[in-house]
């Protein structure tokens, strides 16, 4: 586990700041969105709950990537 964490950390450090922020934000928001979609899908209609995961998780990941890119751009600009 520690080795994987170290590998991810080194990979993110090698990327430009805006891209690293975008990847982290997309991952976090996509995971949260997928969880919310799963709960909503299971409450609505169990056989199609998998589609609700995609229906909520993918837009959340895209929105997270855009917001992460903006935040990373601002952070990179501020540290210059």
N, C-alpha and C positions, 0 to 999 in steps of 0.2 A: 504494500500500500504506500509506504513512504517513497519507494522508488518511482512509482507511477506519479505521485504528487510532485516529486522533484523533476521528473521529465516534463510534466505539464508546465510547471513553473519556469523551467529553462526555455521551453518552446515559446511561452507567452512573452518572456523577456526579450527574445530574439525578434519579435514582431514589432512593427511600429505601434506607438501608443494607441492611436485611434482604432486600429484593427484589433488589438488585444482587448480593448474595452468593448468593442462590438461583439467579439466572440464570447466573452464572459457574460455580457448582458443578454445575448441571444440564448445562451445555454440556460441561464437562470430563469429568464422569463418564459422560455419555451417549456421548461420542466414544470414550472408553476402552472402555466396555462394548460398543459397536458393533464396535470392532476385535477385541475378544476373541470376540464372537459370530461374526464373520467367520472368524476362524481356526478356532474350534471347528466351525463349519458346513462349512468346506472340508475339514476332516479327517473329518467324519462322513459327509456325503453332499452332493456338490457341487451338484446341481440345486436343493436346498432351502437353500443357504447363506444366501440373502438373508433367509429367515425367521429364521434364528438371529441375524442382526444385530439384528432387531427384538425377538426374544425375550429377548436379553440386554441390548441397548442401552436399550430403553424403561424397564425396571425400574431400571436403573442411573441413568438420568436422573432418574427420580422420586425415588429415594433420595438422589441428589445434591442435588436441589432442597430436599428436606426438611432434610437436614443443613446445607445452605447457609443456609436460612431460620433455623434454630436458631442457627447460628454468627453470622449477621448480627444477629439479635436480641440475642445476648449482647454483640456488639461495640458495637452502638448503645447498649445499656444501660450499658455500661462507660464510654463516652465522654461520657455526660451529666453 
